[in-house]
Amino acid sequence: MRKEVRMSFINIESLAVKTPVEGVEIRVVPGDKMTLVFFYLAAGAVIPEHSHPHEQIGTVLNGSLELSIGTEKRIVHPGQAYVIPSDVPHSGKNLEAPSEIIEVFSPPREDLVNM
């Protein structure tokens, strides 16, 4: 039996705003095999070090982000992207206000979808 393909168009502004940590707002687009997340960070917002089994790929649209991945730390600006492998500790600090970041996670981040 063939699985039905789900296709839809989403107005990002219509998605619920969630606050995983102080100064960080997200809007989540769930998919069957991945999750797309729009991040909006206030000046000085910190994403504490954490890890998860999801591969994570992101890019900065506006502002800049000091990002630590494992033992490496860099400042990421618009036009640059990053890849965070599964289970690697990472953290971030917003350096400008506001900053906008887009990230994709695979497999899907059910914790962010259901928060």
C-alpha positions as CSV (number, residue, x, y, z in Angstrom):
1,M,0.0,0.0,0.0
2,R,1.4,3.4,-1.0
3,K,1.5,6.1,1.7
4,E,-0.5,9.2,0.9
5,V,1.7,12.2,0.3
6,R,0.8,15.2,2.4
7,M,1.5,18.6,0.7
8,S,0.5,21.9,2.1
9,F,1.3,25.6,2.0
10,I,1.9,27.4,5.3
11,N,1.8,31.0,6.2
12,I,4.7,31.3,8.7
13,E,3.0,34.2,10.5
14,S,0.0,32.0,11.3
15,L,2.1,29.4,13.2
16,A,2.0,29.4,17.0
17,V,4.9,31.2,18.6
18,K,6.7,29.0,21.2
19,T,9.4,30.1,23.7
20,P,11.8,27.2,24.5
21,V,14.1,29.5,26.5
22,E,14.0,33.2,27.5
23,G,14.7,35.5,24.6
24,V,14.1,32.8,22.0
25,E,10.9,32.5,20.0
26,I,10.2,29.7,17.5
27,R,7.7,28.8,14.9
28,V,7.7,25.1,13.9
29,V,6.7,23.5,10.6
30,P,6.4,19.7,11.1
31,G,7.0,17.2,8.4
32,D,7.0,13.5,8.1
33,K,10.8,13.1,7.9
34,M,12.1,16.5,9.1
35,T,11.1,19.6,11.1
36,L,11.7,23.2,9.9
37,V,12.1,25.8,12.6
38,F,12.2,29.6,12.4
39,F,14.1,31.1,15.3
40,Y,13.8,34.7,16.5
41,L,16.4,35.7,19.1
42,A,16.5,38.8,21.3
43,A,19.8,40.6,22.0
44,G,22.0,38.5,24.3
45,A,19.7,35.5,24.1
46,V,21.5,32.3,25.1
47,I,20.7,28.8,23.9
48,P,22.2,26.6,26.6
49,E,24.5,23.7,25.7
50,H,22.5,20.6,24.8
51,S,22.5,17.7,22.4
52,H,19.9,15.5,20.7
53,P,19.7,12.6,18.3
54,H,18.6,14.8,15.4
55,E,20.9,16.1,12.7
56,Q,20.6,19.9,12.5
57,I,21.3,22.2,9.6
58,G,20.9,26.0,9.8
59,T,21.6,29.4,8.4
60,V,21.4,33.0,9.8
61,L,19.1,35.3,7.9
62,N,19.6,38.4,10.0
63,G,22.0,39.3,12.8
64,S,24.8,37.0,13.9
65,L,25.1,34.1,16.2
66,E,28.1,32.9,18.3
67,L,27.7,29.1,17.8
68,S,29.6,26.3,19.6
69,I,29.5,22.9,18.0
70,G,31.5,20.3,20.0
71,T,34.9,22.0,20.8
72,E,34.6,24.5,17.9
73,K,33.2,28.0,18.3
74,R,32.5,30.5,15.5
75,I,30.4,33.6,14.7
76,V,27.9,32.8,12.0
77,H,26.6,35.7,9.8
78,P,24.0,35.9,7.1
79,G,25.0,33.9,4.0
80,Q,26.7,31.2,6.1
81,A,25.4,27.8,7.1
82,Y,26.3,25.2,9.7
83,V,25.7,21.4,10.3
84,I,25.4,19.9,13.7
85,P,25.7,16.1,13.7
86,S,23.5,13.9,15.9
87,D,24.4,13.8,19.6
88,V,27.0,16.5,19.4
89,P,26.8,19.1,22.2
90,H,26.1,22.7,21.0
91,S,25.1,26.1,22.2
92,G,24.5,29.6,20.9
93,K,24.5,33.2,21.9
94,N,22.8,35.9,19.9
95,L,25.1,38.9,19.2
96,E,22.6,41.3,17.7
97,A,19.0,42.1,18.0
98,P,16.9,40.9,16.4
99,S,18.5,37.8,14.8
100,E,16.5,35.4,12.6
101,I,17.7,31.8,12.0
102,I,16.2,28.9,10.0
103,E,17.0,25.3,11.0
104,V,16.0,21.9,9.7
105,F,16.1,18.8,11.9
106,S,16.0,15.2,10.9
107,P,14.4,13.0,12.1
108,P,11.5,15.3,13.1
109,R,11.7,17.1,16.5
110,E,8.5,15.9,18.1
111,D,9.5,17.8,21.3
112,L,9.4,21.1,19.5
113,V,6.2,20.2,17.6
114,N,4.4,19.3,20.8
115,M,5.7,22.0,23.2
